[in-house]
Amino acid sequence: MRIAEHWLSGHVIVSAEKIVEGWSPAAPVALTLADLAPALALEPTILLLGTGTGRFLPDVELMADLAERRIGLRSEEHTSELQSH
């Protein structure tokens, strides 16, 4: 993925103010609040999770925990369209 002139690979957290490289989350279906702590520290209103080439539904408890914090959660499958931009 490219942001401005910076090429990123692997698991990253991107906000308007900061890029966090080297993030080591659990598998998407096993994500916890602890896994998302580096992203939550940035005080987002929505989290967009890139899921690679497969779709998944996030854990119901995780979605409820984020909703309590008034944080939206959306997962996006990686496609060749995204790769080319």
Buried (B, 14 or more C-beta within 10 A) or exposed (E): BEEEEEEEEEEBBBEEEEEBEEBEBEEBEEBEEEBBEBBBEBEBEEBEBBBEEEEBEBBEEBBEBBEEEEBEBEBEEEEEEEEEE
